[in-house]
Amino acid sequence: MKIKYLLLFVLFSVANAGAQKTNIPTSQIKCRDPFITVDRQNGEYYLILSARGPENARLIAYKSKDLETWDEAGYVYHMPEGYKCPDDWWAPDTYYYNGKYYCFVTVSGSANGILRGTTVLRSDNGPLGPYKNIIPDDRIFITPPGMQCLDASLYVDKDGEPWMFFSVEWNGPNVVDCVGEIWCQRLNHELNGTVGDAKRLFRTADAPWAKEANGKSIVTDAPFVWRDEKSGNLLMLWSSFAPKYAIGQAVSVSGNPEGPWIHEKNIVFANNGGHQMVFRDLKGNLKISFHSPNEAGSALTIKDIAIKNGKFLPIE
């Protein structure tokens, strides 16, 4: 098997060799749902994005030394032939966990009557892949079966246990009054299965800042959890409309992923941007990335962010 994947990696490298763009300014990275992965060993940052091809879904990577300019690093995933969920391929979030890189990505299969959910890919050869599917074809998703879900993210608690936070979609068959929800779920250490039952944390309408997006639905996007080491609080950033696309915050003072979660009235970012994540750069500075504006032409946005008294401060 190791020889097989080594050959596959070589083939990927050959296929990716060619006219790749370099020195692309951050503001010129046109994308939605950006997720920055930090490689401290090699002193690089990676950004993996959806790049649908004429025949199948693909993921393409960019790399940077300084978060200011980026180089194309080629394709890191090609969807297998006959895969049941060729649609969407939204929000590929890439994490280093237990010596390997994992990508959580949202897919669906409309032609096969399969609702949207999040699956998991893994690379055994570093952040640039190639990635392979690790959820069995009879299950497809790491999110609960029969629920229309999206934007699952990984959080590893202080005891080293992995958790998944995800949105239950506002226009799915399992929500009430077009109000989205955010849930959490314990995962196994292989990240290909769950432990116990998923738990609903809150409905979007519980947050005082979230507004209807189109006259009826209240959107839930991109729950991302960060632990504040000083206070022990868990800080959840997530996106909805207020009335523009925005980033809000909920806090678990208990430090427990299952909450209770308390909503902050103050919005972290309200000016038409969201689907965010937080990371420490190679110098240890706290950063937030998201796409802005929330329409055609949206681009990678990276800003400084700070925590005070156990909460993220607004970045505007």
C-alpha positions in Angstrom: 0.0 0.0 0.0 2.9 2.4 0.8 4.3 1.8 -2.7 0.9 2.4 -4.2 0.5 5.8 -2.6 4.1 6.8 -3.2 3.5 6.1 -6.9 0.2 8.1 -6.7 2.1 11.0 -5.1 4.7 11.0 -7.9 1.9 11.0 -10.5 0.3 13.9 -8.7 3.6 15.8 -8.7 4.1 15.2 -12.4 0.5 16.3 -13.2 1.0 19.4 -11.1 4.3 20.4 -12.7 3.7 23.1 -15.2 2.6 26.7 -15.6 1.5 27.4 -12.0 0.9 31.0 -10.9 3.3 32.5 -8.4 3.5 35.6 -6.2 -0.3 36.0 -6.1 -1.3 38.8 -3.6 -3.6 37.6 -0.8 -6.3 40.0 -2.0 -6.2 38.3 -5.5 -7.0 34.9 -4.1 -10.6 34.7 -5.2 -12.4 32.1 -3.0 -15.0 31.4 -0.5 -14.6 29.6 2.9 -10.8 29.9 3.2 -9.0 27.8 5.8 -5.3 28.5 6.6 -3.1 25.5 7.6 0.2 26.3 9.3 3.2 24.0 8.7 5.6 25.1 11.5 8.2 22.4 10.5 8.7 23.8 7.0 7.7 27.4 7.8 4.8 27.6 5.3 1.1 28.3 5.2 -1.3 26.3 3.0 -4.7 27.1 1.6 -6.7 24.3 0.0 -9.7 25.3 -2.1 -12.4 23.7 -4.2 -11.6 23.7 -7.9 -14.2 21.7 -9.8 -13.0 20.3 -13.1 -15.0 19.4 -16.2 -15.4 15.8 -15.1 -15.0 15.7 -11.3 -14.4 17.6 -8.2 -10.9 18.6 -7.4 -9.1 20.4 -4.6 -6.2 22.8 -5.4 -3.6 24.1 -2.9 -1.7 27.3 -2.5 1.3 27.9 -0.3 2.9 31.0 1.3 5.8 32.0 3.4 4.4 35.3 4.6 0.6 35.4 4.2 1.1 38.2 1.7 1.8 36.4 -1.5 0.9 32.8 -2.6 2.1 30.2 -5.1 -0.1 27.6 -6.7 1.0 24.2 -5.4 -1.2 22.1 -7.7 -4.1 19.7 -7.2 -4.1 17.6 -4.0 -7.3 15.6 -4.6 -9.3 14.3 -7.5 -12.7 12.8 -6.8 -12.8 9.0 -7.5 -14.7 7.9 -10.5 -18.3 6.9 -9.7 -18.3 8.7 -6.3 -21.9 9.2 -5.1 -21.5 12.8 -4.1 -20.0 14.9 -7.0 -21.8 18.1 -6.0 -20.7 21.1 -3.9 -17.2 20.3 -2.5 -17.5 23.3 -0.2 -15.3 24.6 2.6 -12.3 22.2 2.6 -10.9 22.7 6.1 -7.4 21.0 6.6 -5.9 20.0 9.9 -2.8 18.4 11.1 -3.8 15.7 13.6 -1.9 12.7 15.0 0.9 13.0 12.4 -1.4 13.2 9.3 -3.3 15.8 7.5 -7.1 15.6 7.3 -9.5 17.6 5.2 -13.2 18.1 6.2 -15.2 19.0 3.1 -19.0 19.4 2.4 -20.4 17.4 -0.5 -23.8 16.2 -1.8 -25.2 14.0 -4.5 -28.4 15.4 -5.9 -28.7 12.9 -8.7 -28.5 10.1 -6.2 -30.9 11.8 -3.8 -28.2 12.3 -1.1 -28.5 15.3 1.2 -25.6 17.6 1.9 -23.1 16.6 4.6 -19.4 16.6 5.4 -16.9 13.9 4.6 -13.3 13.4 5.6 -10.2 13.0 3.4 -6.7 12.1 4.6 -3.1 12.6 3.3 -0.4 10.3 4.5 2.2 12.3 2.6 2.1 15.8 4.1 -0.2 18.8 3.6 0.0 18.8 -0.2 -1.5 15.3 -0.5 -2.6 13.4 -2.3 -5.7 13.1 -0.2 -8.0 10.1 -0.2 -11.5 9.4 1.1 -11.5 7.6 4.5 -15.3 7.4 5.1 -16.8 4.2 3.7 -18.9 4.5 0.6 -21.9 3.1 2.4 -21.8 6.0 4.9 -20.1 8.8 3.0 -20.5 11.4 5.7 -19.0 12.0 9.2 -22.0 14.2 10.0 -25.3 12.4 11.0 -27.1 10.4 8.3 -30.4 11.8 7.2 -29.6 15.3 8.3 -28.7 18.1 5.9 -25.4 19.4 7.3 -22.5 21.5 6.2 -19.3 23.1 7.4 -18.0 20.6 9.9 -14.8 21.6 11.7 -12.4 19.8 13.9 -11.6 20.7 17.5 -9.3 18.8 19.8 -10.0 19.3 23.5 -7.4 19.7 26.3 -7.5 16.0 26.9 -6.6 15.2 23.3 -10.2 14.1 22.3 -11.4 15.1 18.9 -14.8 16.8 18.4 -16.7 18.0 15.3 -18.8 21.1 15.2 -21.2 21.5 12.3 -24.2 23.4 11.0 -27.6 21.8 10.4 -28.7 23.6 7.3 -31.6 26.1 7.5 -33.3 24.8 4.3 -32.9 21.1 5.2 -35.8 18.7 5.9 -34.9 18.4 9.6 -35.2 22.0 10.8 -38.1 24.1 12.0 -39.2 27.5 10.4 -36.0 27.7 8.3 -33.8 28.4 11.3 -30.4 26.7 11.2 -28.8 24.9 14.1 -25.2 24.2 15.3 -24.4 20.8 16.7 -21.3 19.0 18.1 -20.2 15.3 18.0 -17.4 13.3 19.5 -15.2 11.6 17.0 -12.9 8.6 17.2 -9.1 9.0 17.0 -9.0 7.9 13.3 -11.5 10.7 12.4 -13.6 8.2 10.4 -16.3 7.5 12.9 -18.2 9.0 15.8 -18.5 8.3 19.6 -21.9 8.6 21.2 -24.7 10.8 19.9 -24.6 14.2 18.3 -25.9 17.1 20.4 -27.7 20.3 19.3 -26.0 23.3 20.9 -28.3 26.1 19.8 -30.5 27.5 17.0 -29.4 30.5 15.1 -32.5 32.4 16.3 -31.1 32.2 19.9 -28.4 34.7 18.9 -29.5 38.3 19.4 -27.5 39.6 16.4 -28.6 37.0 13.7 -31.2 38.3 11.2 -33.3 36.7 8.4 -31.3 36.5 5.2 -34.1 36.4 2.6 -37.3 37.2 4.4 -37.6 33.8 6.1 -34.4 31.8 6.7 -31.8 32.4 9.4 -28.5 31.0 8.2 -25.9 29.1 10.1 -22.4 28.8 8.6 -19.0 27.7 9.7 -18.8 27.0 13.4 -15.1 27.2 14.4 -14.0 26.7 18.0 -10.8 28.1 19.6 -9.7 27.5 23.2 -8.5 30.5 25.1 -5.6 29.2 27.2 -5.7 32.1 29.7 -9.4 31.8 30.7 -10.1 28.2 29.7 -13.1 29.5 27.7 -14.1 27.9 24.4 -14.8 30.6 21.8 -17.0 29.7 18.9 -17.0 31.9 15.8 -19.8 31.3 13.3 -21.5 33.2 10.5 -25.0 34.4 9.7 -26.5 37.8 8.6 -26.8 40.9 10.7 -28.2 42.1 8.2 -25.0 41.8 6.0 -23.0 38.6 6.2 -21.3 38.6 9.6 -19.2 36.8 12.2 -20.7 36.3 15.6 -19.4 34.7 18.8 -20.6 32.2 21.4 -18.7 31.3 24.6 -18.5 28.1 26.6 -17.2 29.3 30.0 -17.2 25.7 31.3 -14.7 24.8 28.6 -17.0 21.9 27.6 -17.6 21.5 23.9 -21.2 20.6 24.8 -21.6 24.0 26.5 -23.7 25.7 27.7 -23.0 28.3 25.0 -23.6 31.9 25.7 -24.2 34.3 22.8 -22.3 37.6 22.7 -24.3 40.6 21.5 -21.3 42.3 20.0 -20.5 41.2 16.5 -16.9 40.3 15.7 -17.2 41.4 12.0 -20.3 42.9 10.5 -19.2 44.3 7.1 -20.2 41.6 4.6 -17.7 38.9 5.3 -17.5 35.6 7.1 -16.9 31.8 7.1 -14.0 32.3 9.3 -11.2 30.4 11.1 -8.5 31.4 13.6 -4.8 30.5 13.7 -1.5 31.5 15.1 1.0 32.6 12.4 4.6 31.5 12.4 5.5 34.3 14.7 2.8 33.4 17.2 0.4 36.2 16.3 -3.3 35.5 16.4 -5.0 35.8 13.0 -8.4 35.4 11.5 -9.1 34.5 7.9 -12.5 34.7 6.1 -13.9 35.6 2.7 -15.2 39.1 1.9 -17.4 40.3 0.4 -20.0 37.6 0.5 -20.8 37.7 -3.2 -19.2 37.3 -6.6 -15.5 38.2 -6.4 -15.1 37.3 -2.8 -11.5 37.0 -1.8 -9.2 35.7 1.0 -9.1 38.2 3.9 -6.6 37.9 6.8 -6.7 40.2 9.8 -5.2 40.4 13.3 -7.6 39.4 16.1 -7.3 39.6 19.8 -8.8 38.0 22.9 -9.6 40.0 26.0 -11.4 38.7 29.2 -12.0 35.4 27.6 -13.7 36.7 24.4 -12.6 37.7 20.9 -12.6 41.4 20.3 -14.3 42.9 17.3 -11.9 43.3 14.4 -13.5 46.3 12.7 
